[in-house]
Amino acid sequence: MTDGRDIPRTPTGISGFLQVSLGGLPAGRATLVTGTTGSGKTLFALEFLARGIANFDEPGVFVTFEETADDIRRNAASFGFDIAVWEAEGKWAFVDVSSTTIGEPIIIGSYDFSALIARVGDAVRRIGARRVSIDSLGAIFTRFPDLAVVRREVLRLVGSLEQLQVTAIVTAERATEHDGVSRYGVEEFAVDNVIVLRNNLQAERRRRTIEIVKFRGAAHRTGEWLFTIDPRDGMVVIPLAFLVPRDRAAETKVSTGNPELDEMCGGGVYRDGVILLTGPTGMGKTLSALRFVAAGTAAGERCLLYSFDETREQLSRNAGTWGLDLASMERSGQLRVICEYPEVASLEDHFLRLHRALEEFHPHRLVIDTLSALERIVTPRGLLDFVLALVGLLRQREVTTLLTAAPVGRTTSTITPAIATEIASLVDTSIVLRYVEAPGRIMRVITVIQTRGSAHDDSVREVTVDHDGLHIGPPARALTQVLTGSPFNPPGFAYGVGPEPEDGLGERHDG
């Protein structure tokens, strides 16, 4: 078996699939695409042909067993594909078998694919097709008497497609998300390539994934990859393959908007750095985020502020109390503010919107306030995938990024310590804000956990917040400190004043 590098590939044109498939589908072969109802099988088959014509000028034949040709045309139009024009140009042809399958009784005995194969062959030769999509085998296989016949007919169909020298998509249904690859359990053995689409329901939310089960003799990425279905871009795969190394790392540093914090971080943060600011409610995370974008706009940088916690009106009001005019920054064209609650879209859709904003606005700085709000709509693993993909995009574009988060352990938190540690390991600078008890009052304190590639001040400093903003004072030397856990979720400081009590009655408290 080769490593797949010398096997010709046919790019699908589906966004993100190129990185997962390492170049596209093996050319001249049939690929089985399976999934439950609503998983995106028909869209995959449709886009494979449509993108082939639009992007690569490769004509295609669409064989439909269930939906009529008119239905397919209408569905394609919602994604901006005008199939009727391509038909008139001789680039798209239908083989509509839906009228012969709907409502027919189950046939007991043999069923012959010869007529169908002949029709497909005629259509391929007539328009010079390079691609074929067949959707879906389930409608016809219900009438076969046994599994041996199903496997024989799939082999026959696949062999005929290979003789036509086309790259083909053949869709089939699955009964459940994780029980076997196909409905009959034999279809996958008759083809060289198998792709599984899933539409899992987790924590009352749908999570779509795509998995390449096999590309015989061809390299590909393994595992499940998130995807979403977008009204404008169709099927969009969100691969962690975006995490490609850059040719260089930034050498210059920029200000966080707080001179004392800059000093603690060794003179600011690197221009391509990702900063994680963690702290409970009321600590000053949003204030720090506002100062971060204000410093950027003052330096002539474009800044994108994405808030999942507050409305635009709340954000503008709060900024005004600290002397920051967000409206003026937006009018200058240097700031774009996007405020929306996590529940308005899936996590994959939020990623897609962020991706578009990065492409359209080309910001130098990005703020996401807060990651913790996304916990309401996603599993821990899903949030990690989101951060992985986002960080990969940001590093490529050299965007200075500030992510805020609340510590794990809140009653609403779903992030496990292991996932929290993985997220923390992705960032360059980790800063923790905490509440601690002092005699007669509650103190705010700040510490810098890490700054990759730079020395930093590791002292615990007192923080105060007033009408002028957030101020960092000298080291809080009266505190007895024990810091454990990940930068994303430090369990806190064990603190006190003076020595620990010797009578066994007192105890340390977790900040």
Secondary structure as the mmCIF struct_conf table of DSSP 4:
data_model
#
loop_
_struct_conf.conf_type_id
_struct_conf.id
_struct_conf.beg_label_comp_id
_struct_conf.beg_label_asym_id
_struct_conf.beg_label_seq_id
_struct_conf.end_label_comp_id
_struct_conf.end_label_asym_id
_struct_conf.end_label_seq_id
BEND BEND1 GLY A 4 GLY A 4
TURN_TY1_P TURN_TY1_P1 ARG A 5 ASP A 6
BEND BEND2 ILE A 7 ILE A 7
STRN STRN1 ARG A 9 THR A 10
STRN STRN2 SER A 15 SER A 15
TURN_TY1_P TURN_TY1_P2 GLY A 16 GLY A 16
HELX_RH_AL_P HELX_RH_AL_P1 PHE A 17 SER A 21
TURN_TY1_P TURN_TY1_P3 LEU A 22 LEU A 22
BEND BEND3 GLY A 23 GLY A 24
STRN STRN3 LEU A 25 PRO A 26
TURN_TY1_P TURN_TY1_P4 ALA A 27 GLY A 28
BEND BEND4 ARG A 29 ARG A 29
STRN STRN4 ALA A 30 GLY A 35
TURN_TY1_P TURN_TY1_P5 THR A 37 GLY A 38
BEND BEND5 SER A 39 GLY A 40
HELX_RH_AL_P HELX_RH_AL_P2 LYS A 41 PHE A 56
STRN STRN5 GLY A 60 THR A 64
BEND BEND6 PHE A 65 GLU A 67
HELX_RH_AL_P HELX_RH_AL_P3 ALA A 69 ALA A 77
TURN_TY1_P TURN_TY1_P6 SER A 78 GLY A 80
HELX_RH_AL_P HELX_RH_AL_P4 ILE A 83 ALA A 88
TURN_TY1_P TURN_TY1_P7 GLU A 89 GLY A 90
BEND BEND7 LYS A 91 LYS A 91
STRN STRN6 TRP A 92 ASP A 96
HELX_RH_AL_P HELX_RH_AL_P5 SER A 98 THR A 101
TURN_TY1_P TURN_TY1_P8 ILE A 102 GLY A 103
HELX_LH_PP_P HELX_LH_PP_P1 GLU A 104 ILE A 108
BEND BEND8 GLY A 109 GLY A 109
HELX_RH_AL_P HELX_RH_AL_P6 SER A 114 ILE A 127
TURN_TY1_P TURN_TY1_P9 GLY A 128 GLY A 128
BEND BEND9 ARG A 130 ARG A 130
STRN STRN7 ARG A 131 ASP A 135
TURN_TY1_P TURN_TY1_P10 LEU A 137 LEU A 137
HELX_RH_AL_P HELX_RH_AL_P7 GLY A 138 PHE A 141
TURN_TY1_P TURN_TY1_P11 THR A 142 ARG A 143
BEND BEND10 PRO A 145 ASP A 146
HELX_RH_AL_P HELX_RH_AL_P8 LEU A 147 GLN A 163
TURN_TY1_P TURN_TY1_P12 LEU A 164 GLN A 165
STRN STRN8 THR A 167 GLU A 173
BEND BEND11 ALA A 175 ASP A 179
BEND BEND12 VAL A 181 GLY A 185
HELX_RH_3T_P HELX_RH_3T_P1 GLU A 187 ALA A 190
BEND BEND13 VAL A 191 ASP A 192
STRN STRN9 ASN A 193 GLN A 202
TURN_TY1_P TURN_TY1_P13 ALA A 203 GLU A 204
STRN STRN10 ARG A 205 PHE A 215
TURN_TY1_P TURN_TY1_P14 ARG A 216 GLY A 217
BEND BEND14 ALA A 218 ALA A 218
BEND BEND15 GLY A 223 GLY A 223
STRN STRN11 GLU A 224 ASP A 230
TURN_TY1_P TURN_TY1_P15 PRO A 231 ASP A 233
STRN STRN12 GLY A 234 ILE A 238
HELX_RH_3T_P HELX_RH_3T_P2 LEU A 240 PHE A 242
HELX_LH_PP_P HELX_LH_PP_P2 VAL A 244 ARG A 246
BEND BEND16 ASP A 247 ASP A 247
STRN STRN13 LYS A 253 VAL A 254
BEND BEND17 GLY A 257 GLY A 257
HELX_RH_AL_P HELX_RH_AL_P9 PRO A 259 MET A 264
TURN_TY1_P TURN_TY1_P16 CYS A 265 GLY A 266
BEND BEND18 GLY A 267 GLY A 268
STRN STRN14 VAL A 269 TYR A 270
TURN_TY1_P TURN_TY1_P17 ARG A 271 ASP A 272
STRN STRN15 VAL A 274 THR A 278
TURN_TY1_P TURN_TY1_P18 THR A 281 GLY A 282
BEND BEND19 MET A 283 GLY A 284
HELX_RH_AL_P HELX_RH_AL_P10 LYS A 285 ALA A 298
TURN_TY1_P TURN_TY1_P19 ALA A 299 GLY A 300
STRN STRN16 CYS A 303 SER A 307
BEND BEND20 PHE A 308 GLU A 310
HELX_RH_AL_P HELX_RH_AL_P11 ARG A 312 THR A 321
TURN_TY1_P TURN_TY1_P20 TRP A 322 GLY A 323
HELX_RH_AL_P HELX_RH_AL_P12 LEU A 326 ARG A 331
TURN_TY1_P TURN_TY1_P21 SER A 332 GLY A 333
BEND BEND21 GLN A 334 GLN A 334
STRN STRN17 LEU A 335 CYS A 339
HELX_RH_3T_P HELX_RH_3T_P3 PRO A 342 VAL A 344
BEND BEND22 ALA A 345 ALA A 345
HELX_RH_AL_P HELX_RH_AL_P13 LEU A 347 PHE A 361
BEND BEND23 HIS A 364 HIS A 364
STRN STRN18 ARG A 365 ASP A 369
HELX_RH_3T_P HELX_RH_3T_P4 LEU A 371 ILE A 377
BEND BEND24 VAL A 378 VAL A 378
HELX_RH_AL_P HELX_RH_AL_P14 PRO A 380 ARG A 397
TURN_TY1_P TURN_TY1_P22 GLU A 398 GLU A 398
STRN STRN19 THR A 400 ALA A 405
HELX_LH_PP_P HELX_LH_PP_P3 ALA A 406 PRO A 407
TURN_TY1_P TURN_TY1_P23 VAL A 408 GLY A 409
BEND BEND25 ARG A 410 ARG A 410
TURN_TY1_P TURN_TY1_P24 THR A 411 THR A 412
HELX_RH_AL_P HELX_RH_AL_P15 PRO A 417 LEU A 426
BEND BEND26 ASP A 428 ASP A 428
STRN STRN20 THR A 429 ALA A 438
TURN_TY1_P TURN_TY1_P25 PRO A 439 GLY A 440
STRN STRN21 ARG A 441 THR A 451
TURN_TY1_P TURN_TY1_P26 ARG A 452 GLY A 453
BEND BEND27 SER A 454 SER A 454
STRN STRN22 ARG A 461 ASP A 466
TURN_TY1_P TURN_TY1_P27 HIS A 467 ASP A 468
STRN STRN23 GLY A 469 PRO A 475
TURN_TY1_P TURN_TY1_P28 ARG A 477 ALA A 478
STRN STRN24 LEU A 483 THR A 484
BEND BEND28 GLY A 485 GLY A 485
BEND BEND29 PRO A 487 ASN A 489
STRN STRN25 GLY A 492 PHE A 493
STRN STRN26 ALA A 494 ALA A 494
BEND BEND30 VAL A 497 PRO A 499
HELX_LH_PP_P HELX_LH_PP_P4 GLU A 500 PRO A 501
BEND BEND31 GLU A 502 GLY A 504
STRN STRN27 ASP A 510 ASP A 510
#
